[in-house]
């Protein structure tokens, strides 16, 4: 479990809160990593068990930046190119731990664009360069989420 590293007010004021998921077959399983973003080009890591700092779109590619390491004789800035998968119009609940991609399609919970993204992901059509993929799902801002923040609950 992790506590948000940013202040609750910063998170509440953010335009979008995302939770990272891992993909296995047709299921996406939540992690304890959270990101905030004002646009789809820059994501700031706010909580979790990794040393990730941000994801930024540079020259039409996403780059994952890690926290800077300060060593005795050098400063190490680690980064790597990643594929970024997120749905533009689907919001999940903060308590959602497993998302079944096929169920989303069958229940018609997605827009045409998001439907195409899921199908491409399920059948391996989008990641032709075989980069690591980060899966971020936008969290629906609802009463449950506001209650969580107001009580400063550990996620």
ChimeraX attribute file (.defattr): number of C-alpha atoms within 10 A of each C-alpha:
attribute: neighborCount
match mode: 1-to-1
recipient: residues
	/A:1	10
	/A:2	13
	/A:3	14
	/A:4	20
	/A:5	12
	/A:6	12
	/A:7	11
	/A:8	15
	/A:9	10
	/A:10	11
	/A:11	18
	/A:12	16
	/A:13	11
	/A:14	12
	/A:15	12
	/A:16	19
	/A:17	24
	/A:18	24
	/A:19	24
	/A:20	21
	/A:21	23
	/A:22	15
	/A:23	18
	/A:24	9
	/A:25	11
	/A:26	14
	/A:27	16
	/A:28	19
	/A:29	15
	/A:30	21
	/A:31	15
	/A:32	16
	/A:33	21
	/A:34	25
	/A:35	24
	/A:36	24
	/A:37	19
	/A:38	13
	/A:39	9
	/A:40	13
	/A:41	13
	/A:42	17
	/A:43	22
	/A:44	18
	/A:45	25
	/A:46	21
	/A:47	22
	/A:48	20
	/A:49	12
	/A:50	11
	/A:51	13
	/A:52	19
	/A:53	18
	/A:54	19
	/A:55	25
	/A:56	20
	/A:57	16
	/A:58	11
	/A:59	7
	/A:60	8
	/A:61	12
	/A:62	18
	/A:63	19
	/A:64	19
	/A:65	19
	/A:66	18
	/A:67	14
	/A:68	14
	/A:69	12
	/A:70	10
	/A:71	8
	/A:72	6
	/A:73	6
	/A:74	8
	/A:75	10
	/A:76	12
	/A:77	11
	/A:78	12
	/A:79	16
	/A:80	12
	/A:81	17
	/A:82	20
	/A:83	19
	/A:84	20
	/A:85	18
	/A:86	19
	/A:87	18
	/A:88	14
	/A:89	13
	/A:90	16
	/A:91	16
	/A:92	15
	/A:93	15
	/A:94	20
	/A:95	11
	/A:96	11
	/A:97	13
	/A:98	14
	/A:99	17
	/A:100	13
	/A:101	18
	/A:102	15
	/A:103	12
	/A:104	15
	/A:105	17
	/A:106	10
	/A:107	8
	/A:108	11
	/A:109	14
	/A:110	19
	/A:111	14
	/A:112	12
	/A:113	11
	/A:114	18
	/A:115	20
	/A:116	14
	/A:117	18
	/A:118	23
	/A:119	15
	/A:120	13
	/A:121	17
	/A:122	17
	/A:123	11
	/A:124	11
	/A:125	11
	/A:126	15
	/A:127	16
	/A:128	8
	/A:129	8
	/A:130	10
	/A:131	12
	/A:132	12
	/A:133	14
	/A:134	18
	/A:135	19
	/A:136	22
	/A:137	27
	/A:138	23
	/A:139	19
	/A:140	16
	/A:141	16
	/A:142	10
	/A:143	9
	/A:144	13
	/A:145	17
	/A:146	13
	/A:147	11
	/A:148	14
	/A:149	17
	/A:150	12
	/A:151	9
	/A:152	13
	/A:153	12
	/A:154	10
	/A:155	14
